[in-house]
Amino acid sequence: MHIVILSRNPKLYSTSRLVEAIEDSGHIATVLDHLKCDIVSEEDNPCIYYKGVKVKDVDAVIPRIGASVTFYGSAVVRQFEMMKVFTAVESQALVRSRDKLRSLQIMARAGVGMPKTVFTNYSTEVKKIIESVGGPPLIVKLLEGTQGVGVVLAPTFQAAESIIQAFHSMKARVIVQEYIEEAKGEDIRAFVIDGKVVGAMKRKGEEGEFRSNLHRGGSGNLIKLSKEERRTALVAAKAMGISVAGVDLLQSSRGPLALEVNSSPGLQGIEAATGKDIAGKIISFVERKTKQNKSKGNQIPRNV
């Protein structure tokens, strides 16, 4: 098999581990920078050119698309789908996961527990917004934020008002979210592949830091999920339609609460915490699904 990884940097841990796992499985691995792909749309002949050369004979694609280039990256994934190439994460699922508000709405519809959240269109009723999530402390998040960037803890009513008003004055779209105090600045990352939790870790922020993201200096340790935590992770990933997902959960007094479903979850932290070959499990999934896809005549996904 020829498996393409869409990544802007082949030296990143996640990308290099996937290349290693592909080659260890006896397949051919190619890393393509999706921003250097040219999309050619033609009736009955969709194709992609990379640095002027037509991309051919690809069996499967593993997207590693950064949040800042979601639009073009998802367009490249969609083009591979039109070329009847299996993709580990479908284009629409990728786009869906990057919209925090839409993600929360989808998970709420699926009955997934989550912190109470408010979104408004630059409302001047800031006091009511704050009160609707239970008052301070509370969390303010940029809709386009990622890896903990654009996430602010407002400890007091005055601070919450100032932060929300400041974001609104910059025409920045934000969500205001209930702060789960009993989580103590910790969260859980459950790694889901094809409807199964293959690994999980508890992440804790640095001293004095409420954000637990590993990119912000947090640490990750192996954790065994409860039945309810496992169920919540699986339901959230299924609702979002993401086959390879990192589901972030908070432990609360009312049970596990989902924060988001990441469609390009990093491998370094989860592999270090669990000691598992997560990259190898992703390749096994890709092998299995690619064979199924070919046996069905390379059907184009309905949501393309």
Salt bridges, closest charged atoms under 4 A:
GLU20 OE1 - ARG17 NH1 2.89
ASP33 OD1 - ARG8 NE 3.59
ASP59 OD1 - LYS294 NZ 2.62
GLU178 OE1 - ARG254 NH2 2.78
GLU186 OE1 - LYS202 NZ 3.51
GLU186 OE2 - LYS204 NZ 3.60
ASP187 OD2 - ARG203 NH2 2.89
ASP194 OD2 - ARG288 NH2 2.91
ASP194 OD1 - LYS289 NZ 3.87
GLU209 OE2 - ARG211 NE 2.89
GLU228 OE2 - ARG231 NH2 3.29
ASP248 OD1 - ARG189 NE 2.52
ASP248 OD1 - ARG203 NH2 3.27
GLU271 OE1 - ARG17 NE 2.86
ASP277 OD1 - ARG17 NH2 2.61
GLU287 OE2 - HIS27 NE2 2.48
